[in-house]
């Protein structure tokens, strides 16, 4: 910073050095596991979760809205 007031070149200032990124660490949640239910946020219909298929890729059999994990 030429004048010490924070007006230096973009990307050269302090604060965002190496290792300051926002990546997934060892504690990041991968998935909720094989059990549980998928539920429709619109009508409340529930169906068992199928291992290997995210609930968000399934449509509700009653109203067609995308399901969410319970």
DRENLUM-811206 format. One record per atom (N, C-alpha, C): residue number from 0; residue in three letters; x negated, y negated, z. Coordinates in Angstrom, 2 decimals, decimal comma. Layout:
N
<atom i="NUM" aa="Ala" x="X" y="Y" z="Z"/>
...
END
This chain:
70
<atom i="0" aa="Unk" x="-0,85" y="1,18" z="0,00"/>
<atom i="0" aa="Unk" x="0,00" y="0,00" z="0,00"/>
<atom i="0" aa="Unk" x="-0,89" y="-1,23" z="0,00"/>
<atom i="1" aa="Unk" x="-0,76" y="-2,01" z="-1,02"/>
<atom i="1" aa="Unk" x="-1,68" y="-3,13" z="-1,16"/>
<atom i="1" aa="Unk" x="-1,59" y="-4,15" z="-0,03"/>
<atom i="2" aa="Unk" x="-0,39" y="-4,47" z="0,39"/>
<atom i="2" aa="Unk" x="-0,25" y="-5,50" z="1,42"/>
<atom i="2" aa="Unk" x="0,17" y="-4,93" z="2,76"/>
<atom i="3" aa="Unk" x="0,33" y="-3,62" z="2,85"/>
<atom i="3" aa="Unk" x="0,73" y="-2,99" z="4,10"/>
<atom i="3" aa="Unk" x="2,19" y="-3,23" z="4,46"/>
<atom i="4" aa="Unk" x="3,01" y="-3,65" z="3,48"/>
<atom i="4" aa="Unk" x="4,42" y="-3,95" z="3,79"/>
<atom i="4" aa="Unk" x="5,38" y="-2,95" z="3,13"/>
<atom i="5" aa="Unk" x="4,86" y="-1,84" z="2,63"/>
<atom i="5" aa="Unk" x="5,73" y="-0,83" z="2,04"/>
<atom i="5" aa="Unk" x="6,07" y="-1,06" z="0,60"/>
<atom i="6" aa="Unk" x="5,35" y="-1,94" z="-0,10"/>
<atom i="6" aa="Unk" x="5,67" y="-2,24" z="-1,50"/>
<atom i="6" aa="Unk" x="4,69" y="-1,59" z="-2,46"/>
<atom i="7" aa="Unk" x="4,04" y="-0,54" z="-2,05"/>
<atom i="7" aa="Unk" x="3,06" y="0,12" z="-2,90"/>
<atom i="7" aa="Unk" x="3,72" y="0,91" z="-4,02"/>
<atom i="8" aa="Unk" x="2,92" y="1,63" z="-4,81"/>
<atom i="8" aa="Unk" x="3,45" y="2,41" z="-5,91"/>
<atom i="8" aa="Unk" x="4,40" y="3,50" z="-5,42"/>
<atom i="9" aa="Unk" x="5,42" y="3,82" z="-6,22"/>
<atom i="9" aa="Unk" x="6,40" y="4,83" z="-5,85"/>
<atom i="9" aa="Unk" x="5,71" y="6,18" z="-5,78"/>
<atom i="10" aa="Unk" x="6,02" y="6,93" z="-4,73"/>
<atom i="10" aa="Unk" x="5,48" y="8,27" z="-4,58"/>
<atom i="10" aa="Unk" x="4,12" y="8,32" z="-3,91"/>
<atom i="11" aa="Unk" x="3,56" y="7,20" z="-3,55"/>
<atom i="11" aa="Unk" x="2,24" y="7,18" z="-2,95"/>
<atom i="11" aa="Unk" x="2,29" y="6,79" z="-1,47"/>
<atom i="12" aa="Unk" x="3,43" y="6,48" z="-0,96"/>
<atom i="12" aa="Unk" x="3,54" y="6,04" z="0,43"/>
<atom i="12" aa="Unk" x="3,49" y="7,19" z="1,41"/>
<atom i="13" aa="Unk" x="3,53" y="6,86" z="2,67"/>
<atom i="13" aa="Unk" x="3,49" y="7,89" z="3,70"/>
<atom i="13" aa="Unk" x="4,89" y="8,47" z="3,89"/>
<atom i="14" aa="Unk" x="4,95" y="9,62" z="4,52"/>
<atom i="14" aa="Unk" x="6,24" y="10,20" z="4,86"/>
<atom i="14" aa="Unk" x="6,55" y="11,49" z="4,15"/>
<atom i="15" aa="Unk" x="6,32" y="11,60" z="2,87"/>
<atom i="15" aa="Unk" x="6,67" y="12,82" z="2,14"/>
<atom i="15" aa="Unk" x="5,40" y="13,51" z="1,64"/>
<atom i="16" aa="Unk" x="4,62" y="14,03" z="2,55"/>
<atom i="16" aa="Unk" x="3,40" y="14,73" z="2,19"/>
<atom i="16" aa="Unk" x="3,67" y="16,18" z="1,87"/>
<atom i="17" aa="Unk" x="2,63" y="16,95" z="1,79"/>
<atom i="17" aa="Unk" x="2,77" y="18,39" z="1,50"/>
<atom i="17" aa="Unk" x="3,54" y="19,08" z="2,61"/>
<atom i="18" aa="Unk" x="4,39" y="20,01" z="2,22"/>
<atom i="18" aa="Unk" x="5,12" y="20,79" z="3,20"/>
<atom i="18" aa="Unk" x="6,34" y="20,10" z="3,77"/>
<atom i="19" aa="Unk" x="6,72" y="18,99" z="3,24"/>
<atom i="19" aa="Unk" x="7,86" y="18,26" z="3,78"/>
<atom i="19" aa="Unk" x="9,15" y="18,54" z="3,00"/>
<atom i="20" aa="Unk" x="9,12" y="19,51" z="2,11"/>
<atom i="20" aa="Unk" x="10,30" y="19,82" z="1,30"/>
<atom i="20" aa="Unk" x="11,39" y="20,49" z="2,10"/>
<atom i="21" aa="Unk" x="12,56" y="20,61" z="1,49"/>
<atom i="21" aa="Unk" x="13,71" y="21,19" z="2,16"/>
<atom i="21" aa="Unk" x="14,01" y="22,56" z="1,56"/>
<atom i="22" aa="Unk" x="13,14" y="23,52" z="1,77"/>
<atom i="22" aa="Unk" x="13,34" y="24,86" z="1,24"/>
<atom i="22" aa="Unk" x="13,95" y="25,77" z="2,28"/>
<atom i="23" aa="Unk" x="14,30" y="26,97" z="1,87"/>
<atom i="23" aa="Unk" x="14,84" y="27,96" z="2,80"/>
<atom i="23" aa="Unk" x="13,70" y="28,56" z="3,59"/>
<atom i="24" aa="Unk" x="13,81" y="28,54" z="4,87"/>
<atom i="24" aa="Unk" x="12,80" y="29,14" z="5,72"/>
<atom i="24" aa="Unk" x="13,17" y="30,57" z="6,05"/>
<atom i="25" aa="Unk" x="12,49" y="31,12" z="7,05"/>
<atom i="25" aa="Unk" x="12,72" y="32,50" z="7,44"/>
<atom i="25" aa="Unk" x="14,11" y="32,69" z="8,03"/>
<atom i="26" aa="Unk" x="14,74" y="31,63" z="8,52"/>
<atom i="26" aa="Unk" x="16,04" y="31,75" z="9,15"/>
<atom i="26" aa="Unk" x="17,21" y="31,41" z="8,24"/>
<atom i="27" aa="Unk" x="16,97" y="31,25" z="6,93"/>
<atom i="27" aa="Unk" x="18,05" y="30,89" z="6,01"/>
<atom i="27" aa="Unk" x="19,06" y="32,01" z="5,86"/>
<atom i="28" aa="Unk" x="20,33" y="31,68" z="5,80"/>
<atom i="28" aa="Unk" x="21,39" y="32,69" z="5,69"/>
<atom i="28" aa="Unk" x="21,52" y="33,14" z="4,25"/>
<atom i="29" aa="Unk" x="21,32" y="34,41" z="4,01"/>
<atom i="29" aa="Unk" x="21,40" y="34,96" z="2,67"/>
<atom i="29" aa="Unk" x="22,83" y="35,32" z="2,30"/>
<atom i="30" aa="Unk" x="23,50" y="36,07" z="3,14"/>
<atom i="30" aa="Unk" x="24,86" y="36,51" z="2,89"/>
<atom i="30" aa="Unk" x="25,49" y="36,92" z="4,20"/>
<atom i="31" aa="Unk" x="26,78" y="37,15" z="4,20"/>
<atom i="31" aa="Unk" x="27,49" y="37,47" z="5,44"/>
<atom i="31" aa="Unk" x="27,57" y="38,96" z="5,71"/>
<atom i="32" aa="Unk" x="27,01" y="39,80" z="4,85"/>
<atom i="32" aa="Unk" x="27,02" y="41,23" z="5,08"/>
<atom i="32" aa="Unk" x="28,16" y="41,92" z="4,37"/>
<atom i="33" aa="Unk" x="28,22" y="43,25" z="4,47"/>
<atom i="33" aa="Unk" x="29,18" y="44,01" z="3,69"/>
<atom i="33" aa="Unk" x="30,59" y="44,02" z="4,27"/>
<atom i="34" aa="Unk" x="30,77" y="43,82" z="5,58"/>
<atom i="34" aa="Unk" x="32,09" y="43,91" z="6,19"/>
<atom i="34" aa="Unk" x="32,87" y="42,62" z="6,10"/>
<atom i="35" aa="Unk" x="34,04" y="42,61" z="6,70"/>
<atom i="35" aa="Unk" x="34,85" y="41,40" z="6,75"/>
<atom i="35" aa="Unk" x="35,91" y="41,33" z="5,68"/>
<atom i="36" aa="Unk" x="36,55" y="40,18" z="5,62"/>
<atom i="36" aa="Unk" x="37,64" y="39,97" z="4,67"/>
<atom i="36" aa="Unk" x="37,40" y="38,74" z="3,83"/>
<atom i="37" aa="Unk" x="38,05" y="38,72" z="2,68"/>
<atom i="37" aa="Unk" x="38,15" y="37,52" z="1,86"/>
<atom i="37" aa="Unk" x="39,56" y="36,97" z="2,09"/>
<atom i="38" aa="Unk" x="39,69" y="35,66" z="2,21"/>
<atom i="38" aa="Unk" x="40,99" y="35,06" z="2,48"/>
<atom i="38" aa="Unk" x="41,23" y="33,92" z="1,49"/>
<atom i="39" aa="Unk" x="42,48" y="33,77" z="1,08"/>
<atom i="39" aa="Unk" x="42,86" y="32,70" z="0,16"/>
<atom i="39" aa="Unk" x="43,10" y="31,42" z="0,96"/>
<atom i="40" aa="Unk" x="42,44" y="30,33" z="0,62"/>
<atom i="40" aa="Unk" x="42,64" y="29,09" z="1,35"/>
<atom i="40" aa="Unk" x="44,01" y="28,44" z="1,07"/>
<atom i="41" aa="Unk" x="44,68" y="28,86" z="0,00"/>
<atom i="41" aa="Unk" x="45,96" y="28,26" z="-0,36"/>
<atom i="41" aa="Unk" x="47,14" y="28,97" z="0,30"/>
<atom i="42" aa="Unk" x="47,19" y="30,31" z="0,19"/>
<atom i="42" aa="Unk" x="48,36" y="31,03" z="0,70"/>
<atom i="42" aa="Unk" x="48,07" y="31,93" z="1,89"/>
<atom i="43" aa="Unk" x="46,79" y="32,14" z="2,23"/>
<atom i="43" aa="Unk" x="46,45" y="32,94" z="3,39"/>
<atom i="43" aa="Unk" x="46,35" y="34,43" z="3,14"/>
<atom i="44" aa="Unk" x="46,52" y="34,88" z="1,91"/>
<atom i="44" aa="Unk" x="46,41" y="36,31" z="1,57"/>
<atom i="44" aa="Unk" x="45,01" y="36,81" z="1,91"/>
<atom i="45" aa="Unk" x="44,93" y="37,98" z="2,54"/>
<atom i="45" aa="Unk" x="43,64" y="38,57" z="2,91"/>
<atom i="45" aa="Unk" x="43,45" y="39,87" z="2,15"/>
<atom i="46" aa="Unk" x="42,19" y="40,15" z="1,83"/>
<atom i="46" aa="Unk" x="41,84" y="41,43" z="1,24"/>
<atom i="46" aa="Unk" x="40,43" y="41,79" z="1,69"/>
<atom i="47" aa="Unk" x="40,11" y="43,07" z="1,79"/>
<atom i="47" aa="Unk" x="38,79" y="43,47" z="2,26"/>
<atom i="47" aa="Unk" x="37,68" y="42,99" z="1,33"/>
<atom i="48" aa="Unk" x="36,57" y="42,57" z="1,93"/>
<atom i="48" aa="Unk" x="35,42" y="42,14" z="1,14"/>
<atom i="48" aa="Unk" x="34,77" y="43,35" z="0,49"/>
<atom i="49" aa="Unk" x="34,41" y="43,21" z="-0,78"/>
<atom i="49" aa="Unk" x="33,74" y="44,28" z="-1,51"/>
<atom i="49" aa="Unk" x="32,24" y="43,98" z="-1,53"/>
<atom i="50" aa="Unk" x="31,43" y="44,91" z="-1,02"/>
<atom i="50" aa="Unk" x="29,99" y="44,72" z="-0,97"/>
<atom i="50" aa="Unk" x="29,44" y="44,43" z="-2,37"/>
<atom i="51" aa="Unk" x="28,59" y="43,43" z="-2,46"/>
<atom i="51" aa="Unk" x="27,96" y="43,07" z="-3,73"/>
<atom i="51" aa="Unk" x="28,74" y="42,06" z="-4,54"/>
<atom i="52" aa="Unk" x="29,97" y="41,73" z="-4,14"/>
<atom i="52" aa="Unk" x="30,78" y="40,74" z="-4,85"/>
<atom i="52" aa="Unk" x="31,14" y="39,61" z="-3,88"/>
<atom i="53" aa="Unk" x="30,62" y="38,41" z="-4,10"/>
<atom i="53" aa="Unk" x="30,97" y="37,30" z="-3,22"/>
<atom i="53" aa="Unk" x="32,47" y="36,98" z="-3,30"/>
<atom i="54" aa="Unk" x="33,05" y="36,62" z="-2,16"/>
<atom i="54" aa="Unk" x="34,47" y="36,26" z="-2,13"/>
<atom i="54" aa="Unk" x="34,78" y="35,11" z="-3,09"/>
<atom i="55" aa="Unk" x="33,83" y="34,20" z="-3,25"/>
<atom i="55" aa="Unk" x="34,05" y="33,03" z="-4,11"/>
<atom i="55" aa="Unk" x="34,22" y="33,40" z="-5,58"/>
<atom i="56" aa="Unk" x="33,87" y="34,64" z="-5,96"/>
<atom i="56" aa="Unk" x="34,05" y="35,07" z="-7,35"/>
<atom i="56" aa="Unk" x="35,35" y="35,84" z="-7,55"/>
<atom i="57" aa="Unk" x="36,10" y="36,04" z="-6,45"/>
<atom i="57" aa="Unk" x="37,35" y="36,79" z="-6,54"/>
<atom i="57" aa="Unk" x="38,53" y="35,83" z="-6,52"/>
<atom i="58" aa="Unk" x="39,56" y="36,14" z="-7,30"/>
<atom i="58" aa="Unk" x="40,78" y="35,33" z="-7,32"/>
<atom i="58" aa="Unk" x="41,84" y="36,00" z="-6,46"/>
<atom i="59" aa="Unk" x="42,68" y="35,20" z="-5,82"/>
<atom i="59" aa="Unk" x="43,77" y="35,71" z="-4,99"/>
<atom i="59" aa="Unk" x="44,76" y="36,46" z="-5,87"/>
<atom i="60" aa="Unk" x="45,17" y="37,67" z="-5,45"/>
<atom i="60" aa="Unk" x="46,14" y="38,42" z="-6,26"/>
<atom i="60" aa="Unk" x="47,53" y="37,80" z="-6,26"/>
<atom i="61" aa="Unk" x="47,83" y="36,96" z="-5,28"/>
<atom i="61" aa="Unk" x="49,16" y="36,31" z="-5,22"/>
<atom i="61" aa="Unk" x="49,22" y="35,03" z="-6,04"/>
<atom i="62" aa="Unk" x="48,26" y="34,12" z="-5,80"/>
<atom i="62" aa="Unk" x="48,38" y="32,79" z="-6,41"/>
<atom i="62" aa="Unk" x="47,25" y="32,43" z="-7,37"/>
<atom i="63" aa="Unk" x="46,18" y="33,24" z="-7,43"/>
<atom i="63" aa="Unk" x="45,11" y="33,00" z="-8,40"/>
<atom i="63" aa="Unk" x="44,02" y="32,05" z="-7,95"/>
<atom i="64" aa="Unk" x="44,10" y="31,51" z="-6,74"/>
<atom i="64" aa="Unk" x="43,08" y="30,58" z="-6,23"/>
<atom i="64" aa="Unk" x="41,85" y="31,39" z="-5,82"/>
<atom i="65" aa="Unk" x="40,65" y="30,79" z="-5,94"/>
<atom i="65" aa="Unk" x="39,42" y="31,47" z="-5,54"/>
<atom i="65" aa="Unk" x="39,44" y="31,75" z="-4,04"/>
<atom i="66" aa="Unk" x="38,99" y="32,94" z="-3,66"/>
<atom i="66" aa="Unk" x="38,97" y="33,35" z="-2,25"/>
<atom i="66" aa="Unk" x="37,74" y="32,78" z="-1,55"/>
<atom i="67" aa="Unk" x="37,75" y="32,76" z="-0,22"/>
<atom i="67" aa="Unk" x="36,63" y="32,37" z="0,61"/>
<atom i="67" aa="Unk" x="36,40" y="33,44" z="1,66"/>
<atom i="68" aa="Unk" x="35,21" y="33,47" z="2,23"/>
<atom i="68" aa="Unk" x="34,90" y="34,46" z="3,25"/>
<atom i="68" aa="Unk" x="35,56" y="34,07" z="4,57"/>
<atom i="69" aa="Unk" x="36,14" y="35,05" z="5,24"/>
<atom i="69" aa="Unk" x="36,83" y="34,80" z="6,52"/>
<atom i="69" aa="Unk" x="35,81" y="34,57" z="7,62"/>
END
